[in-house]
Amino acid sequence: MLAAVGLILGIIGVTNGASQVADGTFTPSTISKVGIVLYIVDWVAITIIYILSLSDLSAVPRPERPLRVHIPIALLAIAIRLLYGALCIFVHNSTFSLFSGSIVADILMAIVEEFFVVVATLVLGFKLRKISPSMEGEIMDHNQKGRNNGEQSKNESYGQPSNSGFETFSSV
């Protein structure tokens, strides 16, 4: 939710006509600044959640454990991209200007990182296989036992697969 609000505020802040001075220079608005701060807060929250989840590594199925390596790499690349965005918004420097800044800084701190995160995510997505029920972690084992006993968790909002192979959805 924070990322979506940050995205909206960032778009509004950059496209707002009041951000451009008569001589053609760009002065970031407060809306742009709030947007980038929301992105940074979101990144910090995701990083904290990842760090806290490392203690429960045994719950992650073995075929999905490469995620523990790929996630910090992606978080680092996203941090560099956020740093570039923050420098563009908060530092009034010709190198980090949104529209007339250094092309090298833009490529090295923004484009390469985004490209890297997308490619790494795609490669990981193709590399990971659907796991068998015998290899599922503790959480999935617990949910599966409840379903086998005919019980449905109060927190589940999705239906169980029917015998025909199609999923049916029930309201909870």
Backbone torsions as a table, in degrees:
resi	resn	phi	psi	omega
1	MET	NA	-41.3	178.5
2	LEU	-61.9	-41.2	-179.5
3	ALA	-64.9	-39.5	179.3
4	ALA	-65.6	-43.0	178.0
5	VAL	-65.9	-41.4	177.1
6	GLY	-61.1	-40.2	177.9
7	LEU	-62.6	-47.5	-179.9
8	ILE	-61.7	-47.1	-180.0
9	LEU	-64.5	-38.3	178.5
10	GLY	-63.2	-42.8	179.1
11	ILE	-65.6	-45.9	179.4
12	ILE	-61.8	-43.0	-177.7
13	GLY	-65.4	-37.9	-177.9
14	VAL	-79.3	-35.8	-177.6
15	THR	-86.3	-6.8	179.3
16	ASN	-66.3	127.0	-178.2
17	GLY	-63.3	-24.8	-178.2
18	ALA	-69.6	-14.0	-178.8
19	SER	-79.4	-15.0	-177.6
20	GLN	-103.4	126.9	-179.8
21	VAL	-83.2	162.4	-176.7
22	ALA	-58.2	-30.9	-179.0
23	ASP	-81.4	4.4	176.1
24	GLY	94.1	-3.9	178.7
25	THR	-78.0	160.6	-177.9
26	PHE	-111.7	126.2	174.9
27	THR	-117.0	113.2	-177.2
28	PRO	-60.2	139.2	179.5
29	SER	-84.2	170.1	176.7
30	THR	-62.6	-33.1	179.4
31	ILE	-62.7	-42.2	177.3
32	SER	-62.9	-40.3	-179.6
33	LYS	-65.4	-41.8	177.6
34	VAL	-64.3	-39.6	179.4
35	GLY	-60.0	-47.1	-178.9
36	ILE	-69.3	-34.3	176.6
37	VAL	-64.4	-39.9	177.3
38	LEU	-63.6	-39.3	175.4
39	TYR	-61.0	-43.0	-178.7
40	ILE	-66.8	-42.0	177.6
41	VAL	-62.1	-41.0	178.1
42	ASP	-63.2	-43.4	178.8
43	TRP	-62.5	-42.6	179.0
44	VAL	-62.4	-43.2	179.7
45	ALA	-62.6	-44.3	178.7
46	ILE	-63.4	-41.1	179.3
47	THR	-64.1	-42.7	178.3
48	ILE	-63.6	-43.2	178.5
49	ILE	-61.1	-42.1	178.5
50	TYR	-62.6	-46.1	-179.0
51	ILE	-62.4	-42.8	178.9
52	LEU	-66.6	-29.8	-179.0
53	SER	-76.4	-14.7	179.9
54	LEU	-62.5	-26.4	179.8
55	SER	-72.0	-18.0	179.9
56	ASP	-106.0	35.7	-177.5
57	LEU	-62.3	-27.1	-179.6
58	SER	-66.3	-20.7	179.3
59	ALA	-79.3	-13.7	-179.9
60	VAL	-85.8	127.5	177.7
61	PRO	-59.9	145.2	-175.8
62	ARG	-53.3	-43.6	-179.8
63	PRO	-64.4	-18.6	-179.2
64	GLU	-97.7	2.5	-178.4
65	ARG	-69.0	-19.1	173.1
66	PRO	-60.5	-16.8	176.7
67	LEU	-59.3	-31.9	-178.2
68	ARG	-66.2	-18.1	175.7
69	VAL	-94.3	-41.0	-175.4
70	HIS	-72.2	-35.5	-177.8
71	ILE	-63.2	-48.9	178.8
72	PRO	-64.3	-31.7	177.0
73	ILE	-65.3	-44.2	178.2
74	ALA	-65.6	-39.7	178.5
75	LEU	-62.9	-37.9	177.6
76	LEU	-65.5	-44.7	179.1
77	ALA	-63.5	-40.6	178.2
78	ILE	-67.2	-35.3	177.6
79	ALA	-62.9	-40.6	178.1
80	ILE	-64.9	-40.8	178.4
81	ARG	-64.5	-41.1	177.7
82	LEU	-66.4	-36.9	176.4
83	LEU	-60.9	-44.1	178.1
84	TYR	-61.7	-44.7	178.1
85	GLY	-61.2	-42.5	179.2
86	ALA	-66.1	-40.0	177.6
87	LEU	-63.7	-39.2	178.6
88	CYS	-64.6	-36.1	-175.8
89	ILE	-85.4	-42.2	-171.6
90	PHE	-97.7	-24.0	-177.5
91	VAL	-104.8	123.4	-179.9
92	HIS	-92.1	85.5	-174.5
93	ASN	-136.2	144.4	-178.6
94	SER	-66.6	-24.8	178.3
95	THR	-70.4	-37.9	-175.5
96	PHE	-112.1	53.7	175.3
97	SER	-101.0	137.8	-176.9
98	LEU	-60.8	-39.6	-173.0
99	PHE	-107.2	-27.3	-177.7
100	SER	-127.5	27.0	-178.0
101	GLY	-82.1	-177.0	-179.7
102	SER	-67.7	128.4	178.3
103	ILE	-67.3	-35.9	179.3
104	VAL	-63.4	-45.2	178.2
105	ALA	-62.6	-41.3	179.2
106	ASP	-62.3	-45.5	-179.1
107	ILE	-67.3	-47.1	-174.6
108	LEU	-74.6	-30.4	-174.8
109	MET	-104.8	-10.7	-177.1
110	ALA	-125.6	-59.4	-172.3
111	ILE	-69.6	-46.3	-178.8
112	VAL	-61.5	-41.6	-179.3
113	GLU	-65.0	-44.2	179.5
114	GLU	-64.0	-43.4	177.6
115	PHE	-60.4	-45.1	-178.8
116	PHE	-61.7	-45.4	-178.8
117	VAL	-64.2	-41.7	179.4
118	VAL	-64.9	-46.6	-179.6
119	VAL	-64.7	-44.5	179.6
120	ALA	-61.8	-39.3	179.0
121	THR	-67.2	-42.1	178.2
122	LEU	-64.1	-45.9	179.4
123	VAL	-60.7	-44.7	179.0
124	LEU	-64.0	-39.2	178.9
125	GLY	-62.6	-38.4	177.6
126	PHE	-76.7	-27.2	-177.7
127	LYS	-76.3	-39.4	-178.2
128	LEU	-73.3	138.0	179.2
129	ARG	-106.1	161.3	172.8
130	LYS	-67.9	131.9	-176.0
131	ILE	-89.8	151.8	178.3
132	SER	-78.9	156.4	180.0
133	PRO	-57.5	-27.8	-179.4
134	SER	-72.4	-18.9	-178.6
135	MET	-102.0	2.0	-178.4
136	GLU	-67.7	152.6	-177.8
137	GLY	-73.8	-175.9	-176.5
138	GLU	-60.0	-39.8	-177.7
139	ILE	-66.0	-46.2	-179.9
140	MET	-66.7	-38.4	177.6
141	ASP	-60.4	-41.7	179.8
142	HIS	-64.0	-46.2	178.7
143	ASN	-64.4	-38.7	-179.4
144	GLN	-65.7	-40.1	178.5
145	LYS	-62.9	-40.0	178.3
146	GLY	-63.4	-38.9	179.4
147	ARG	-70.2	-37.6	179.9
148	ASN	-65.3	-29.7	178.9
149	ASN	-86.4	3.9	179.3
150	GLY	82.0	7.6	-179.9
151	GLU	-94.5	146.8	175.2
152	GLN	-123.6	130.4	-178.9
153	SER	-63.1	146.6	178.7
154	LYS	-67.7	-23.5	-177.6
155	ASN	-86.0	-10.0	-178.6
156	GLU	-77.7	133.4	178.4
157	SER	-118.9	15.5	179.6
158	TYR	-123.7	159.3	-177.0
159	GLY	-87.1	170.8	178.0
160	GLN	-95.7	149.5	179.6
161	PRO	-62.9	141.7	178.0
162	SER	-89.1	173.5	-179.5
163	ASN	-69.5	-20.4	-177.7
164	SER	-78.3	-7.2	-179.6
165	GLY	95.0	-6.8	177.2
166	PHE	-101.6	147.5	178.8
167	GLU	-84.7	138.4	173.0
168	THR	-110.5	146.0	-176.4
169	PHE	-115.4	133.6	177.9
170	SER	-118.2	149.4	178.1
171	SER	-88.3	142.2	-179.5
172	VAL	-111.1	NA	NA
